[in-house]
């Protein structure tokens, strides 16, 4: 019942409910905690960000994944605490959570995204989010790695081409962007 109410609340803009919703982040039922994530997603307010950061450490993979997605892709908010939470998830055992963390760091120009993308290639995984992260990073050191993916059937060709263009040593876009980290 509580999880259904939280999911229903996620379909409405109700910043006044953030405090009430956040109280359920420690609930014993993972479906309730998942509902909390959905209800807090998209708010650029610290009172929503803080519980989402906490939920990136949830024992349930679905809750961790969606909290990481909410922070990495659904808000522009940026802080060292948020980046630390995303960075902690780049080694997550759940592939979706790990990929969401990597793209979230890449979108913020964080230095940890580059070795994380390189590590995904070594692990044999190179999905859509990792290609998007490579395109965000725009680092020419990724270009040789990306060219090795050309003939793989499991790689999105359009995203691969965009990432290769962004990371091409001859592309002005790779020269104009640099990765950074918050101090």
N, CA and C atoms as an extended XYZ file, in Angstrom:
549
Properties=species:S:1:pos:R:3:atomname:S:1:resname:S:1:resid:I:1 pbc="F F F"
N         0.808       -1.183        0.000 N   UNK     1
C         0.000        0.000        0.000 CA  UNK     1
C         0.866        1.267        0.000 C   UNK     1
N         1.889        1.309        0.850 N   UNK     2
C         2.768        2.476        0.921 CA  UNK     2
C         3.534        2.620       -0.392 C   UNK     2
N         4.052        1.513       -0.915 N   UNK     3
C         4.809        1.596       -2.166 CA  UNK     3
C         3.932        2.092       -3.305 C   UNK     3
N         2.686        1.653       -3.375 N   UNK     4
C         1.764        2.113       -4.422 CA  UNK     4
C         1.506        3.613       -4.301 C   UNK     4
N         1.369        4.102       -3.079 N   UNK     5
C         1.143        5.539       -2.867 CA  UNK     5
C         2.368        6.346       -3.308 C   UNK     5
N         3.559        5.832       -3.012 N   UNK     6
C         4.784        6.528       -3.406 CA  UNK     6
C         4.935        6.551       -4.924 C   UNK     6
N         4.642        5.427       -5.569 N   UNK     7
C         4.712        5.370       -7.032 CA  UNK     7
C         3.691        6.339       -7.638 C   UNK     7
N         2.494        6.370       -7.083 N   UNK     8
C         1.469        7.306       -7.565 CA  UNK     8
C         1.938        8.752       -7.398 C   UNK     8
N         2.575        9.030       -6.280 N   UNK     9
C         3.079       10.372       -6.021 CA  UNK     9
C         4.157       10.759       -7.036 C   UNK     9
N         4.882        9.775       -7.528 N   UNK    10
C         5.946       10.058       -8.494 CA  UNK    10
C         5.405       10.595       -9.811 C   UNK    10
N         4.129       10.450      -10.053 N   UNK    11
C         3.512       10.945      -11.282 CA  UNK    11
C         3.024       12.389      -11.149 C   UNK    11
N         3.293       13.006      -10.024 N   UNK    12
C         2.858       14.373       -9.771 CA  UNK    12
C         4.041       15.190       -9.258 C   UNK    12
N         4.011       16.459       -9.524 N   UNK    13
C         5.017       17.354       -8.966 CA  UNK    13
C         4.510       17.811       -7.606 C   UNK    13
N         5.223       17.381       -6.578 N   UNK    14
C         4.786       17.719       -5.214 CA  UNK    14
C         5.997       17.915       -4.314 C   UNK    14
N         6.753       18.996       -4.519 N   UNK    15
C         7.935       19.207       -3.683 CA  UNK    15
C         7.616       19.302       -2.194 C   UNK    15
N         6.380       19.675       -1.867 N   UNK    16
C         6.000       19.762       -0.452 CA  UNK    16
C         5.958       18.383        0.210 C   UNK    16
N         5.948       17.311       -0.583 N   UNK    17
C         5.901       15.951       -0.038 CA  UNK    17
C         7.281       15.321        0.139 C   UNK    17
N         8.343       16.015       -0.268 N   UNK    18
C         9.692       15.436       -0.215 CA  UNK    18
C        10.053       14.972        1.196 C   UNK    18
N         9.785       15.787        2.200 N   UNK    19
C        10.112       15.414        3.584 CA  UNK    19
C         9.389       14.160        4.025 C   UNK    19
N         8.109       14.085        3.728 N   UNK    20
C         7.320       12.906        4.087 CA  UNK    20
C         7.815       11.672        3.348 C   UNK    20
N         8.046       11.802        2.059 N   UNK    21
C         8.539       10.682        1.243 CA  UNK    21
C         9.875       10.179        1.777 C   UNK    21
N        10.758       11.101        2.108 N   UNK    22
C        12.107       10.742        2.575 CA  UNK    22
C        12.099        9.900        3.843 C   UNK    22
N        11.074       10.043        4.645 N   UNK    23
C        10.989        9.272        5.894 CA  UNK    23
C        10.912        7.765        5.644 C   UNK    23
N        10.513        7.379        4.461 N   UNK    24
C        10.363        5.957        4.140 CA  UNK    24
C        11.628        5.341        3.533 C   UNK    24
N        12.711        6.098        3.437 N   UNK    25
C        13.922        5.583        2.789 CA  UNK    25
C        14.582        4.435        3.550 C   UNK    25
N        14.246        4.259        4.824 N   UNK    26
C        14.817        3.170        5.621 CA  UNK    26
C        13.833        2.022        5.806 C   UNK    26
N        12.736        2.063        5.111 N   UNK    27
C        11.686        1.051        5.262 CA  UNK    27
C        12.260       -0.338        4.986 C   UNK    27
N        11.788       -1.354        5.681 N   UNK    28
C        12.288       -2.720        5.526 CA  UNK    28
C        11.976       -3.308        4.153 C   UNK    28
N        10.902       -2.858        3.528 N   UNK    29
C        10.483       -3.401        2.236 CA  UNK    29
C        11.179       -2.647        1.098 C   UNK    29
N        11.893       -3.368        0.239 N   UNK    30
C        12.618       -2.727       -0.859 CA  UNK    30
C        11.676       -2.075       -1.871 C   UNK    30
N        10.456       -2.568       -1.995 N   UNK    31
C         9.492       -1.934       -2.907 CA  UNK    31
C         9.107       -0.537       -2.411 C   UNK    31
N         9.051       -0.368       -1.119 N   UNK    32
C         8.777        0.953       -0.555 CA  UNK    32
C         9.967        1.871       -0.831 C   UNK    32
N        11.175        1.380       -0.610 N   UNK    33
C        12.366        2.195       -0.874 CA  UNK    33
C        12.459        2.554       -2.360 C   UNK    33
N        12.082        1.628       -3.230 N   UNK    34
C        12.031        1.895       -4.668 CA  UNK    34
C        11.004        3.000       -4.950 C   UNK    34
N         9.869        2.955       -4.297 N   UNK    35
C         8.861        4.005       -4.429 CA  UNK    35
C         9.395        5.357       -3.986 C   UNK    35
N        10.200        5.362       -2.944 N   UNK    36
C        10.832        6.599       -2.481 CA  UNK    36
C        11.696        7.185       -3.596 C   UNK    36
N        12.507        6.339       -4.223 N   UNK    37
C        13.363        6.808       -5.315 CA  UNK    37
C        12.519        7.439       -6.413 C   UNK    37
N        11.482        6.739       -6.829 N   UNK    38
C        10.631        7.259       -7.905 CA  UNK    38
C         9.987        8.588       -7.526 C   UNK    38
N         9.541        8.693       -6.283 N   UNK    39
C         8.872        9.916       -5.829 CA  UNK    39
C         9.834       11.096       -5.691 C   UNK    39
N        11.123       10.825       -5.476 N   UNK    40
C        12.108       11.900       -5.312 CA  UNK    40
C        12.831       12.255       -6.616 C   UNK    40
N        12.654       11.451       -7.627 N   UNK    41
C        13.371       11.627       -8.879 CA  UNK    41
C        13.009       12.950       -9.559 C   UNK    41
N        14.041       13.639      -10.016 N   UNK    42
C        13.850       14.839      -10.815 CA  UNK    42
C        13.845       16.149      -10.055 C   UNK    42
N        13.877       16.095       -8.741 N   UNK    43
C        13.896       17.334       -7.955 CA  UNK    43
C        15.325       17.841       -7.807 C   UNK    43
N        15.537       19.094       -8.107 N   UNK    44
C        16.847       19.731       -7.985 CA  UNK    44
C        17.014       20.352       -6.601 C   UNK    44
N        16.519       19.698       -5.599 N   UNK    45
C        16.530       20.216       -4.230 CA  UNK    45
C        17.349       19.296       -3.337 C   UNK    45
N        18.172       19.894       -2.482 N   UNK    46
C        19.033       19.091       -1.606 CA  UNK    46
C        18.244       18.113       -0.745 C   UNK    46
N        17.038       18.497       -0.318 N   UNK    47
C        16.250       17.596        0.532 CA  UNK    47
C        15.783       16.353       -0.224 C   UNK    47
N        15.813       16.375       -1.557 N   UNK    48
C        15.533       15.175       -2.357 CA  UNK    48
C        16.835       14.468       -2.728 C   UNK    48
N        17.882       15.226       -2.964 N   UNK    49
C        19.169       14.666       -3.380 CA  UNK    49
C        19.784       13.825       -2.262 C   UNK    49
N        19.743       14.319       -1.045 N   UNK    50
C        20.391       13.623        0.089 CA  UNK    50
C        19.849       12.206        0.285 C   UNK    50
N        18.519       11.991        0.323 N   UNK    51
C        18.048       10.615        0.462 CA  UNK    51
C        18.362        9.750       -0.761 C   UNK    51
N        18.382       10.357       -1.946 N   UNK    52
C        18.755        9.588       -3.136 CA  UNK    52
C        20.214        9.132       -3.050 C   UNK    52
N        21.079       10.014       -2.573 N   UNK    53
C        22.480        9.626       -2.373 CA  UNK    53
C        22.552        8.434       -1.424 C   UNK    53
N        21.820        8.503       -0.345 N   UNK    54
C        21.793        7.394        0.616 CA  UNK    54
C        21.291        6.105       -0.046 C   UNK    54
N        20.274        6.222       -0.885 N   UNK    55
C        19.684        5.037       -1.517 CA  UNK    55
C        20.561        4.437       -2.618 C   UNK    55
N        21.607        5.154       -3.050 N   UNK    56
C        22.553        4.542       -3.992 CA  UNK    56
C        23.346        3.426       -3.305 C   UNK    56
N        23.298        3.382       -1.985 N   UNK    57
C        23.997        2.335       -1.216 CA  UNK    57
C        23.047        1.236       -0.735 C   UNK    57
N        21.823        1.241       -1.226 N   UNK    58
C        20.807        0.282       -0.782 CA  UNK    58
C        21.244       -1.151       -1.084 C   UNK    58
N        20.888       -2.116       -0.233 N   UNK    59
C        21.244       -3.516       -0.515 CA  UNK    59
C        20.514       -4.089       -1.731 C   UNK    59
N        19.393       -3.501       -2.123 N   UNK    60
C        18.625       -3.994       -3.260 CA  UNK    60
C        19.142       -3.350       -4.555 C   UNK    60
N        19.494       -4.172       -5.546 N   UNK    61
C        20.074       -3.678       -6.796 CA  UNK    61
C        19.133       -2.740       -7.543 C   UNK    61
N        17.840       -3.028       -7.555 N   UNK    62
C        16.894       -2.165       -8.266 CA  UNK    62
C        16.841       -0.770       -7.628 C   UNK    62
N        16.833       -0.723       -6.324 N   UNK    63
C        16.806        0.563       -5.620 CA  UNK    63
C        18.097        1.326       -5.902 C   UNK    63
N        19.250        0.658       -5.800 N   UNK    64
C        20.546        1.305       -6.085 CA  UNK    64
C        20.577        1.840       -7.515 C   UNK    64
N        20.146        1.002       -8.461 N   UNK    65
C        20.164        1.372       -9.870 CA  UNK    65
C        19.337        2.626      -10.120 C   UNK    65
N        18.104        2.630       -9.650 N   UNK    66
C        17.221        3.763       -9.911 CA  UNK    66
C        17.652        5.014       -9.162 C   UNK    66
N        18.203        4.866       -7.963 N   UNK    67
C        18.719        6.041       -7.246 CA  UNK    67
C        19.929        6.615       -7.984 C   UNK    67
N        20.775        5.744       -8.504 N   UNK    68
C        21.941        6.185       -9.267 CA  UNK    68
C        21.504        6.867      -10.563 C   UNK    68
N        20.522        6.288      -11.242 N   UNK    69
C        19.949        6.896      -12.448 CA  UNK    69
C        19.352        8.265      -12.132 C   UNK    69
N        18.612        8.355      -11.035 N   UNK    70
C        17.976        9.623      -10.652 CA  UNK    70
C        19.018       10.715      -10.462 C   UNK    70
N        20.127       10.378       -9.829 N   UNK    71
C        21.177       11.366       -9.586 CA  UNK    71
C        22.037       11.617      -10.816 C   UNK    71
N        22.352       10.566      -11.538 N   UNK    72
C        23.272       10.686      -12.663 CA  UNK    72
C        22.667       11.296      -13.903 C   UNK    72
N        21.388       11.037      -14.150 N   UNK    73
C        20.784       11.443      -15.418 CA  UNK    73
C        19.549       12.322      -15.312 C   UNK    73
N        18.917       12.355      -14.179 N   UNK    74
C        17.644       13.070      -14.081 CA  UNK    74
C        17.736       14.451      -13.448 C   UNK    74
N        18.902       14.799      -12.942 N   UNK    75
C        19.091       16.135      -12.364 CA  UNK    75
C        20.407       16.728      -12.866 C   UNK    75
N        20.463       18.038      -12.856 N   UNK    76
C        21.695       18.756      -13.198 CA  UNK    76
C        22.510       19.055      -11.937 C   UNK    76
N        21.898       18.890      -10.786 N   UNK    77
C        22.531       19.162       -9.496 CA  UNK    77
C        23.911       18.515       -9.474 C   UNK    77
N        24.866       19.218       -8.878 N   UNK    78
C        26.225       18.695       -8.790 CA  UNK    78
C        26.829       19.109       -7.457 C   UNK    78
N        27.475       18.168       -6.827 N   UNK    79
C        28.195       18.435       -5.592 CA  UNK    79
C        29.233       17.333       -5.418 C   UNK    79
N        30.168       17.573       -4.545 N   UNK    80
C        31.172       16.542       -4.287 CA  UNK    80
C        30.518       15.301       -3.689 C   UNK    80
N        29.535       15.486       -2.816 N   UNK    81
C        28.846       14.339       -2.205 CA  UNK    81
C        28.129       13.504       -3.265 C   UNK    81
N        27.485       14.160       -4.219 N   UNK    82
C        26.811       13.438       -5.295 CA  UNK    82
C        27.833       12.690       -6.152 C   UNK    82
N        28.916       13.348       -6.507 N   UNK    83
C        29.957       12.682       -7.298 CA  UNK    83
C        30.582       11.513       -6.543 C   UNK    83
N        30.780       11.678       -5.248 N   UNK    84
C        31.313       10.571       -4.445 CA  UNK    84
C        30.367        9.377       -4.469 C   UNK    84
N        29.072        9.642       -4.401 N   UNK    85
C        28.077        8.565       -4.459 CA  UNK    85
C        28.124        7.863       -5.804 C   UNK    85
N        28.210        8.626       -6.890 N   UNK    86
C        28.309        8.018       -8.219 CA  UNK    86
C        29.615        7.248       -8.359 C   UNK    86
N        30.703        7.842       -7.882 N   UNK    87
C        31.998        7.174       -7.969 CA  UNK    87
C        32.000        5.853       -7.205 C   UNK    87
N        31.311        5.800       -6.084 N   UNK    88
C        31.233        4.559       -5.304 CA  UNK    88
C        30.489        3.461       -6.068 C   UNK    88
N        29.660        3.839       -7.010 N   UNK    89
C        28.864        2.862       -7.769 CA  UNK    89
C        29.545        2.395       -9.049 C   UNK    89
N        30.673        2.983       -9.449 N   UNK    90
C        31.322        2.540      -10.687 CA  UNK    90
C        31.947        1.153      -10.562 C   UNK    90
N        31.992        0.634       -9.362 N   UNK    91
C        32.453       -0.739       -9.151 CA  UNK    91
C        31.312       -1.638       -8.681 C   UNK    91
N        30.072       -1.184       -8.849 N   UNK    92
C        28.915       -1.946       -8.376 CA  UNK    92
C        28.827       -3.283       -9.097 C   UNK    92
N        28.365       -4.297       -8.373 N   UNK    93
C        28.201       -5.627       -8.958 CA  UNK    93
C        27.061       -5.673       -9.975 C   UNK    93
N        26.141       -4.729       -9.894 N   UNK    94
C        25.020       -4.655      -10.827 CA  UNK    94
C        25.428       -3.807      -12.038 C   UNK    94
N        25.379       -4.400      -13.230 N   UNK    95
C        25.814       -3.706      -14.448 CA  UNK    95
C        25.043       -2.414      -14.698 C   UNK    95
N        23.732       -2.432      -14.514 N   UNK    96
C        22.923       -1.236      -14.776 CA  UNK    96
C        23.310       -0.103      -13.836 C   UNK    96
N        23.493       -0.426      -12.575 N   UNK    97
C        23.894        0.589      -11.596 CA  UNK    97
C        25.250        1.175      -11.969 C   UNK    97
N        26.180        0.297      -12.311 N   UNK    98
C        27.530        0.735      -12.686 CA  UNK    98
C        27.476        1.666      -13.911 C   UNK    98
N        26.718        1.271      -14.932 N   UNK    99
C        26.621        2.095      -16.145 CA  UNK    99
C        25.977        3.452      -15.856 C   UNK    99
N        24.950        3.463      -15.007 N   UNK   100
C        24.304        4.734      -14.643 CA  UNK   100
C        25.290        5.643      -13.907 C   UNK   100
N        26.124        5.079      -13.071 N   UNK   101
C        27.120        5.884      -12.352 CA  UNK   101
C        28.138        6.467      -13.317 C   UNK   101
N        28.571        5.671      -14.270 N   UNK   102
C        29.585        6.131      -15.226 CA  UNK   102
C        29.041        7.269      -16.084 C   UNK   102
N        27.828        7.119      -16.607 N   UNK   103
C        27.276        8.197      -17.429 CA  UNK   103
C        27.020        9.444      -16.583 C   UNK   103
N        26.623        9.276      -15.337 N   UNK   104
C        26.413       10.424      -14.461 CA  UNK   104
C        27.700       11.198      -14.223 C   UNK   104
N        28.797       10.476      -14.016 N   UNK   105
C        30.094       11.138      -13.839 CA  UNK   105
C        30.547       11.797      -15.142 C   UNK   105
N        30.356       11.112      -16.255 N   UNK   106
C        30.768       11.665      -17.553 CA  UNK   106
C        30.009       12.952      -17.854 C   UNK   106
N        28.728       12.982      -17.566 N   UNK   107
C        27.923       14.184      -17.825 CA  UNK   107
C        28.379       15.358      -16.974 C   UNK   107
N        29.023       15.071      -15.873 N   UNK   108
C        29.528       16.132      -15.000 CA  UNK   108
C        30.996       16.435      -15.270 C   UNK   108
N        31.580       15.783      -16.259 N   UNK   109
C        32.977       16.024      -16.589 CA  UNK   109
C        33.933       15.548      -15.515 C   UNK   109
N        33.547       14.542      -14.760 N   UNK   110
C        34.369       14.046      -13.659 CA  UNK   110
C        35.482       13.132      -14.177 C   UNK   110
N        36.671       13.309      -13.645 N   UNK   111
C        37.842       12.537      -14.063 CA  UNK   111
C        37.689       11.020      -13.892 C   UNK   111
N        36.857       10.587      -12.969 N   UNK   112
C        36.693        9.145      -12.730 CA  UNK   112
C        35.974        8.423      -13.865 C   UNK   112
N        35.316        9.159      -14.727 N   UNK   113
C        34.561        8.528      -15.815 CA  UNK   113
C        35.478        7.869      -16.838 C   UNK   113
N        36.608        8.473      -17.149 N   UNK   114
C        37.496        7.936      -18.182 CA  UNK   114
C        38.006        6.535      -17.846 C   UNK   114
N        38.649        6.313      -16.701 N   UNK   115
C        39.100        4.951      -16.412 CA  UNK   115
C        37.935        3.969      -16.250 C   UNK   115
N        36.778        4.477      -15.836 N   UNK   116
C        35.612        3.598      -15.713 CA  UNK   116
C        35.166        3.105      -17.083 C   UNK   116
N        35.153        3.988      -18.079 N   UNK   117
C        34.801        3.573      -19.446 CA  UNK   117
C        35.846        2.596      -19.962 C   UNK   117
N        37.100        2.890      -19.750 N   UNK   118
C        38.164        1.975      -20.187 CA  UNK   118
C        38.020        0.615      -19.513 C   UNK   118
N        37.631        0.598      -18.258 N   UNK   119
C        37.442       -0.652      -17.525 CA  UNK   119
C        36.277       -1.470      -18.044 C   UNK   119
N        35.242       -0.809      -18.538 N   UNK   120
C        34.098       -1.531      -19.097 CA  UNK   120
C        34.511       -2.319      -20.334 C   UNK   120
N        35.415       -1.808      -21.114 N   UNK   121
C        35.882       -2.531      -22.304 CA  UNK   121
C        36.633       -3.795      -21.882 C   UNK   121
N        37.437       -3.672      -20.855 N   UNK   122
C        38.178       -4.844      -20.380 CA  UNK   122
C        37.241       -5.909      -19.830 C   UNK   122
N        36.098       -5.485      -19.298 N   UNK   123
C        35.153       -6.449      -18.732 CA  UNK   123
C        34.280       -7.103      -19.809 C   UNK   123
N        34.391       -6.621      -21.067 N   UNK   124
C        33.599       -7.191      -22.148 CA  UNK   124
C        32.247       -6.526      -22.319 C   UNK   124
N        31.951       -5.525      -21.502 N   UNK   125
C        30.663       -4.840      -21.558 CA  UNK   125
C        30.859       -3.463      -22.173 C   UNK   125
N        30.033       -3.148      -23.162 N   UNK   126
C        30.102       -1.823      -23.752 CA  UNK   126
C        28.742       -1.467      -24.302 C   UNK   126
N        27.799       -1.205      -23.395 N   UNK   127
C        26.424       -0.926      -23.769 CA  UNK   127
C        26.202        0.528      -24.133 C   UNK   127
N        24.939        0.867      -24.330 N   UNK   128
C        24.522        2.205      -24.767 CA  UNK   128
C        25.029        3.306      -23.840 C   UNK   128
N        24.867        3.108      -22.538 N   UNK   129
C        25.268        4.168      -21.606 CA  UNK   129
C        26.774        4.400      -21.619 C   UNK   129
N        27.540        3.341      -21.823 N   UNK   130
C        28.994        3.491      -21.864 CA  UNK   130
C        29.405        4.237      -23.130 C   UNK   130
N        28.727        3.959      -24.245 N   UNK   131
C        29.000        4.716      -25.472 CA  UNK   131
C        28.630        6.187      -25.291 C   UNK   131
N        27.500        6.439      -24.638 N   UNK   132
C        27.110        7.824      -24.349 CA  UNK   132
C        28.151        8.496      -23.451 C   UNK   132
N        28.650        7.750      -22.477 N   UNK   133
C        29.678        8.301      -21.583 CA  UNK   133
C        30.942        8.630      -22.363 C   UNK   133
N        31.350        7.751      -23.271 N   UNK   134
C        32.538        8.016      -24.091 CA  UNK   134
C        32.350        9.296      -24.897 C   UNK   134
N        31.153        9.483      -25.463 N   UNK   135
C        30.874       10.694      -26.235 CA  UNK   135
C        30.914       11.935      -25.338 C   UNK   135
N        30.454       11.816      -24.106 N   UNK   136
C        30.497       12.935      -23.163 CA  UNK   136
C        31.932       13.268      -22.761 C   UNK   136
N        32.750       12.240      -22.583 N   UNK   137
C        34.125       12.436      -22.128 CA  UNK   137
C        34.971       13.120      -23.203 C   UNK   137
N        34.783       12.728      -24.468 N   UNK   138
C        35.481       13.332      -25.608 CA  UNK   138
C        36.990       13.220      -25.501 C   UNK   138
N        37.470       12.107      -25.000 N   UNK   139
C        38.907       11.945      -24.820 CA  UNK   139
C        39.484       11.121      -25.967 C   UNK   139
N        40.465       11.662      -26.690 N   UNK   140
C        41.055       10.926      -27.809 CA  UNK   140
C        41.668        9.574      -27.426 C   UNK   140
N        42.006        9.398      -26.156 N   UNK   141
C        42.567        8.098      -25.747 CA  UNK   141
C        41.536        6.975      -25.866 C   UNK   141
N        40.257        7.322      -25.948 N   UNK   142
C        39.211        6.308      -26.110 CA  UNK   142
C        39.019        5.889      -27.561 C   UNK   142
N        39.521        6.673      -28.494 N   UNK   143
C        39.275        6.396      -29.917 CA  UNK   143
C        39.743        5.001      -30.351 C   UNK   143
N        40.964        4.584      -30.041 N   UNK   144
C        41.387        3.239      -30.456 CA  UNK   144
C        40.499        2.128      -29.866 C   UNK   144
N        40.103        2.310      -28.634 N   UNK   145
C        39.212        1.353      -27.989 CA  UNK   145
C        37.875        1.288      -28.737 C   UNK   145
N        37.332        2.437      -29.098 N   UNK   146
C        36.048        2.490      -29.800 CA  UNK   146
C        36.131        1.851      -31.174 C   UNK   146
N        37.264        2.014      -31.856 N   UNK   147
C        37.380        1.419      -33.190 CA  UNK   147
C        37.344       -0.103      -33.141 C   UNK   147
N        37.736       -0.685      -32.018 N   UNK   148
C        37.691       -2.156      -31.907 CA  UNK   148
C        36.268       -2.683      -31.813 C   UNK   148
N        35.309       -1.790      -31.603 N   UNK   149
C        33.908       -2.199      -31.451 CA  UNK   149
C        33.136       -2.172      -32.763 C   UNK   149
N        33.745       -1.731      -33.834 N   UNK   150
C        33.056       -1.534      -35.109 CA  UNK   150
C        32.303       -2.754      -35.622 C   UNK   150
N        32.829       -3.907      -35.440 N   UNK   151
C        32.230       -5.098      -36.047 CA  UNK   151
C        31.422       -5.939      -35.069 C   UNK   151
N        31.220       -5.416      -33.891 N   UNK   152
C        30.405       -6.156      -32.912 CA  UNK   152
C        28.929       -5.912      -33.176 C   UNK   152
N        28.170       -6.970      -33.196 N   UNK   153
C        26.733       -6.871      -33.475 CA  UNK   153
C        25.939       -6.348      -32.285 C   UNK   153
N        26.493       -6.457      -31.102 N   UNK   154
C        25.772       -6.042      -29.901 CA  UNK   154
C        26.001       -4.572      -29.544 C   UNK   154
N        26.638       -3.813      -30.424 N   UNK   155
C        26.932       -2.411      -30.166 CA  UNK   155
C        26.065       -1.542      -31.078 C   UNK   155
N        25.434       -0.525      -30.507 N   UNK   156
C        24.599        0.414      -31.256 CA  UNK   156
C        25.503        1.225      -32.190 C   UNK   156
N        25.321        1.032      -33.490 N   UNK   157
C        26.196        1.653      -34.480 CA  UNK   157
C        26.119        3.185      -34.461 C   UNK   157
N        24.926        3.714      -34.296 N   UNK   158
C        24.761        5.170      -34.266 CA  UNK   158
C        25.496        5.772      -33.068 C   UNK   158
N        25.301        5.180      -31.892 N   UNK   159
C        25.996        5.688      -30.698 CA  UNK   159
C        27.505        5.510      -30.812 C   UNK   159
N        27.924        4.395      -31.394 N   UNK   160
C        29.357        4.173      -31.583 CA  UNK   160
C        29.945        5.251      -32.486 C   UNK   160
N        29.267        5.549      -33.582 N   UNK   161
C        29.766        6.587      -34.491 CA  UNK   161
C        29.827        7.947      -33.803 C   UNK   161
N        28.824        8.271      -32.990 N   UNK   162
C        28.838        9.539      -32.252 CA  UNK   162
C        30.003        9.589      -31.267 C   UNK   162
N        30.235        8.479      -30.574 N   UNK   163
C        31.345        8.429      -29.614 CA  UNK   163
C        32.688        8.532      -30.335 C   UNK   163
N        32.798        7.840      -31.469 N   UNK   164
C        34.054        7.904      -32.226 CA  UNK   164
C        34.308        9.318      -32.737 C   UNK   164
N        33.272        9.993      -33.205 N   UNK   165
C        33.426       11.368      -33.676 CA  UNK   165
C        33.847       12.283      -32.518 C   UNK   165
N        33.211       12.119      -31.379 N   UNK   166
C        33.534       12.957      -30.221 CA  UNK   166
C        34.954       12.720      -29.717 C   UNK   166
N        35.436       11.491      -29.841 N   UNK   167
C        36.759       11.139      -29.313 CA  UNK   167
C        37.857       11.135      -30.376 C   UNK   167
N        37.499       11.379      -31.611 N   UNK   168
C        38.482       11.359      -32.689 CA  UNK   168
C        39.609       12.349      -32.403 C   UNK   168
N        40.844       11.906      -32.597 N   UNK   169
C        41.966       12.827      -32.389 CA  UNK   169
C        41.921       14.014      -33.361 C   UNK   169
N        41.160       13.866      -34.432 N   UNK   170
C        41.080       14.911      -35.450 CA  UNK   170
C        39.845       15.779      -35.289 C   UNK   170
N        39.029       15.492      -34.267 N   UNK   171
C        37.790       16.226      -34.054 CA  UNK   171
C        38.035       17.424      -33.156 C   UNK   171
N        37.462       18.553      -33.526 N   UNK   172
C        37.590       19.738      -32.683 CA  UNK   172
C        36.811       19.565      -31.382 C   UNK   172
N        35.751       18.709      -31.395 N   UNK   173
C        34.964       18.537      -30.171 CA  UNK   173
C        35.788       17.862      -29.079 C   UNK   173
N        36.728       16.988      -29.453 N   UNK   174
C        37.537       16.328      -28.428 CA  UNK   174
C        38.571       17.294      -27.855 C   UNK   174
N        38.963       18.293      -28.651 N   UNK   175
C        39.929       19.265      -28.167 CA  UNK   175
C        39.303       20.336      -27.275 C   UNK   175
N        38.014       20.615      -27.492 N   UNK   176
C        37.395       21.724      -26.785 CA  UNK   176
C        36.877       21.376      -25.413 C   UNK   176
N        36.742       20.103      -25.126 N   UNK   177
C        36.201       19.678      -23.843 CA  UNK   177
C        37.304       19.014      -23.032 C   UNK   177
N        37.327       19.282      -21.763 N   UNK   178
C        38.243       18.587      -20.869 CA  UNK   178
C        37.467       18.105      -19.670 C   UNK   178
N        37.902       16.995      -19.121 N   UNK   179
C        37.225       16.491      -17.931 CA  UNK   179
C        37.775       17.208      -16.716 C   UNK   179
N        36.953       17.253      -15.704 N   UNK   180
C        37.325       17.964      -14.486 CA  UNK   180
C        36.752       17.241      -13.281 C   UNK   180
N        37.217       17.601      -12.151 N   UNK   181
C        36.707       17.067      -10.901 CA  UNK   181
C        36.466       18.223       -9.952 C   UNK   181
N        35.431       18.107       -9.137 N   UNK   182
C        35.215       19.140       -8.115 CA  UNK   182
C        36.312       19.042       -7.073 C   UNK   182
N        36.733       20.171       -6.574 N   UNK   183
C        37.748       20.174       -5.510 CA  UNK   183
C        37.084       20.088       -4.176 C   UNK   183
